[in-house]
Amino acid sequence: MTGARHASPSQAAGGAIVGGGDHPQAQGVGAMSQRPFKVLGIQQIAIGGPDKKRLHTLWVDMLGLEVTGTFKSEKENVDEDICTMGSGPHRVEVDLMQPLDPDQKPAVHTTPLNHVGLWIDNLPSAVQWLTAHGVRFAPGGIRKGAAGYDIVFVHPKSNESFPIAGEGVLLELVQAPADVIRALA
């Protein structure tokens, strides 16, 4: 879709919208069709720095998080330690990230709070619905993330075609496994 505006059902029927912003997507969200998904809770936060050893000192050595895995990807330009706090469906992942090459993109270290991950009960439906309502996603589509769950990223910046985005924050939507859905739904 290029340059398309996404009207809510009430707008399509000539209804008025309330709220701020210039785009229909920023207004009258309550008038939109029922969402076919639910945000269940925080799945992760990802923190970037030029050297993850310094992050490790705070998060693991001082705060006591457990390192449960590592992930390296040249495509994502990342070397990360996957840490956790809590247990079971209430477990939250904290990713400590550094770039493999600080001169390449994505530059995981230039935004210290790199992204926030949210558990989603039905990721494909969420992506379809959000896209139809003007949310901009980062390139790459739904794919396996570092922890093995299906993920997709909401772009931090909007554009003319997709006027809703993270307003400077990269947002990761994560398909929740069955035990998390049961516990948090």
N, C-alpha and C positions, 0 to 999 in steps of 0.2 A: 504494500500500500504506500503510495506516495502522495502526500498532501491531502489525504482524506481526513475529514473530520468524523468523529465517532459520536453519533447522537444516542442519547439514552432513549428508552421506550417512551418516556413522557415527552421528550422533545420531538420525537418523530410524530407524535400525536398532536403536536402544537402546544404542549404544556409548557408552563413557565418553569424556570429553574432558579434556585436560590443559592447563595454562597458566593465566595470570592473567586477571582481569577478570570482570565479571558477565555479559557477553553471549556467546552462543555464537560470534559472529563474531570475538571477540578470543581465542578458544580453539581449539585443535585445527586450525589452518589446514592443517597437513600432511595431515589426514584429508579435506580437501575435494577435490572432483573436480579433475582436471587443468585448470589455467588455459588458456584458449584464446587467450592472447596472451603476449607477452614484453616486459618493459621493457628497452629497448636501451641507454639512456644518457641523460645530461643533454642536453636540447635547448636550454634557456634558463634564465636567471634574470632576474627583473624587479625593479628597484630604484626605489622611489618617493621623491619629495621635493617640497617646496613649489615649488621652482624647478629645473628640469632643467639649467639652465646650470651650477650648482654641481656636479652629478653629471658633466656633460660635462667639466668641468675635470679631475676625477680620472681618469675612465675613458678619455677620448679624448686629452686633452692630456698627461696624466702617464703613463698606462699604455699608450697607443698603440692602443687599439681603433679599428676603422674604423667610421664611420657608413655603414650600407648602405641605410638607408631611414628613413622617418618614418610615423607613423600617428596620426590624430586621429579620435576618435569621441565624439560627444555622448552616445550611449547608454551607452558604457562610461566616460564622464567622464574621458577620457585624452588627453593630448598626449605622444607618446613618440618618442624617437630609438631606432632599432633599430641596435645595434652588434654587431660580431662579433669573435671571436677564433678562431684555428685556421682550417683549410680542409677542403674536401670533407666527407665524412660525419662528420669529427671537429670540425667547426665548431660553436661554441657561441654562441648569441645572448645578448646582454646588453641588455635593454630599460631605458632611462632614462626614467622617467615622472614627469609632473606632472599634477595635475588641471586640467581646463578651468575648473571652478568648485570652489574648495576647500570650499564649504558643501554640495555635493551628494554623493550616493553613486553608484557606489562611490568611496570616498575613497582613491585609489591612493597618496596621500602619507602616510597615517597609520601604515602598517606599512612601514618602510623596505625590508625584504626582502619585497617584495610577494608574489611567488610563484616557484615552481620548476617548470619544464617538463620533462617526461620524454618521450622518444621511445617510442612504442608501435607494435608491428608490425601490430596489427589493432585499431584503435580501437573500431569497433562491437561486436566480440566482447568487448573489455575492459569497455565500459560495461555491456553486458548481464550479463556474469558478475559484475562488481563490485556492480551494483545487486542482483542476486539474492542476494548474500552480505552485504547490509546496508550497503554504502558509500553515503554521501549525496553527491549531486552538487548543485552550484549551479544555479540556474535558467538556462535558455537552451539546454540540450541541446548536441548536437554542432553546431558552426558553423565558419565560416572565421575564422581568427585573423588577427592583424596581419601575419604573415609569409606568409599565403596557405595555410597547412596547416589541415586539419580539427582542431579542438580541443574539449575539454570540461574543466570545472573540478570537482575534488573539493572539496566545501565544507569550510571550515576548522572548522566546528562540527557535531557529531553532534546527533541528536535521538532521540526514543523510537522512531520508525519506522525510522530508519537510524542505528544506533549506532556506525558506523565513519566517521571523517572525518579531516581533516588535523591535528587537535589544535592549532588555532591557526594553521596554515600553509595557505594556499591552494595547491593543487597542480594544475597544468595538464597534462593528458594530450594529447599531440600525435601525430597520425598521421604516422609516418615515411614518407618517400618511398622508392621502390625502391632507390636507391643507398645510402641509410643502412641499410636492412634488410639488403642484401647485405653491407655492410661490418661491421655490428655484430652480426648474428644469430649 
